[in-house]
Amino acid sequence: QVQTVESGGGLVQPGGSLRLSCTFQSSIFRMYTMAWYRQPPGEQRELVATISGSGSENYADSVKDRFIISRDNAKKMVYLQMNSLKFEDTAVYFCNARRSDLRQEYSYWGQGTQVTVSS
């Protein structure tokens, strides 16, 4: 059964960079809008970034100009390049997907990958 699988998390110093990866092995990957969410410790889950099948990007204000979401449709991969990391970026990061051409919520929750920003 198709699912999202996140990887690439780890420990990084403030100001550092990290790239997260996500696989979503749908035969119609191009038809899905992909998203990254995160859940800081003790806080609500929040939407970080989205990218449509055609490559249109959207970002939360808190990560705009620091994070870049991208996708490789041939590899069925989505990435989140995180730069200039701050303590506030510490969270479990989740990848998700929804059909771009249907009324659909993000429902393909994976296990997430932990990102810890600490000196």
Backbone hydrogen bonds, N-H to C=O, Kabsch-Sander energy under -0.5 kcal/mol:
donor,donor_aa,acceptor,acceptor_aa,energy
5,V,23,T,-1.6
7,S,21,S,-2.2
10,G,114,Q,-0.6
12,V,116,T,-2.7
15,G,85,L,-3.3
16,G,13,Q,-2.3
18,L,82,M,-2.3
20,L,18,L,-0.5
20,L,80,L,-2.6
21,S,7,S,-2.7
22,C,78,V,-1.7
23,T,5,V,-1.8
24,F,76,K,-1.7
25,Q,3,Q,-0.6
26,S,24,F,-1.8
29,F,26,S,-1.2
31,M,28,I,-2.1
32,Y,29,F,-1.9
33,T,98,R,-2.9
34,M,51,I,-2.6
35,A,96,N,-2.3
36,W,49,A,-2.7
37,Y,94,F,-3.1
38,R,46,E,-2.4
39,Q,92,V,-2.1
43,E,40,P,-2.1
46,E,38,R,-3.1
48,V,36,W,-2.9
49,A,36,W,-1.6
50,T,58,N,-2.2
51,I,34,M,-2.6
52,S,56,S,-2.2
55,G,52,S,-1.5
58,N,50,T,-2.0
60,A,48,V,-2.6
63,V,60,A,-1.6
64,K,60,A,-1.3
66,R,63,V,-2.3
67,F,63,V,-2.4
68,I,81,Q,-2.3
70,S,79,Y,-1.8
72,D,77,M,-2.6
76,K,72,D,-1.0
77,M,72,D,-1.9
78,V,22,C,-2.2
79,Y,70,S,-2.8
80,L,20,L,-2.1
81,Q,68,I,-2.9
82,M,18,L,-3.2
82,M,80,L,-0.6
83,N,66,R,-1.5
83,N,81,Q,-0.6
84,S,15,G,-0.6
85,L,16,G,-2.2
89,D,86,K,-1.8
90,T,87,F,-1.7
91,A,115,V,-1.9
92,V,39,Q,-1.8
93,Y,91,A,-0.6
93,Y,113,T,-2.8
94,F,37,Y,-2.5
96,N,35,A,-2.2
98,R,33,T,-1.9
100,S,31,M,-3.2
101,D,31,M,-0.5
102,L,99,R,-0.8
104,Q,102,L,-1.0
107,S,97,A,-1.0
107,S,105,E,-0.6
108,Y,97,A,-0.6
109,W,107,S,-1.3
110,G,95,C,-0.6
113,T,93,Y,-2.1
115,V,91,A,-2.7
116,T,10,G,-2.6
117,V,115,V,-0.5
118,S,12,V,-2.1
118,S,116,T,-0.7
